[in-house]
Amino acid sequence: MSEHELDARGLLCPMPVIRAQSAVAKLAPGDTLVVHATDPGALHDIPAWCRVHGHHIVATAREGREIVITIGVGTGQSG
């Protein structure tokens, strides 16, 4: 298991989700992806994408304008 970072700051919907999807596709189940975004829509879009695609949200946080979402990579199959 390893942790990876994705810088999606400055990107508008749907790009943070698309970049997260591309990054997760390269990771193994059990890995985590920490997404740094500034688009408030990411707080809704990324968790929804995770539910559909078999991943889960480990944590979300706001640091000023920045949103940090940690994704736990699943098997890629929705349950």
N, C-alpha and C positions, 0 to 999 in steps of 0.2 A: 504494500500500500504506500502510495506517495501522494504528496500535495503539489498541485500545479496552480499557476496564476494566469488569469486572463485580464488584460486591460481593455475594457470596453468603454472607457471614459470618453465623453464627447460624441458617442454614437447614439443615434435616435432609433426608435422602434422601426423595424423589427431586428435591427442589426445586433444588439446585445444577445438576443436569443439565438440568432443564426451563428454568431461567433462561438457562443457556448456550445451549441450543437456540434459544430466542427471540432472544437477542442475535446469534448467528451468522447467523440468517436475514436479518438486516438488513445484513450485511456483504458485502463483495466478496471473491472468491477472491484470496488473497495477503495479505489483512488478518490481523492477529493479535488475539486476545482474551485478555486476562490476567484469569483468574478467581481471586478471593480467597475462600476458603472455610474453614470450621472443621470441617466434617463429614469425618472420616477416610475415609468411603466414597467421597468425591469422587475420591480418588486412584485408585480402581478404576473407578468408574462413568463418569467423564468420558472417560478414554482408551478404554474399551469403546464408548461412544457415538460417539466420533470414528472408530474403525475401521469401524463399521457405516455411517457417514454420509459417508465420504470426506474427513475432516479429519485432521490429525495433531497430535501433541503436540510442541511445540518444546522445552519445559522444564517440570520440576516442581521445587518447592522447599518446604521446611518452614521457617517462621520462627516458632518457639514453637508456639503452638496453631494458627497460621494456615498454610494450605496455599495455595500459589500455583501455578497451572497455566496455562501459556501454550499456547493453541490456534492452530495455523496453519489458516486457513480454506481449504478446498479447493473443489472444484467442487460438492460436495454429492452426488456420485455415488461409491458404493463401487467400489473397483477390483477 
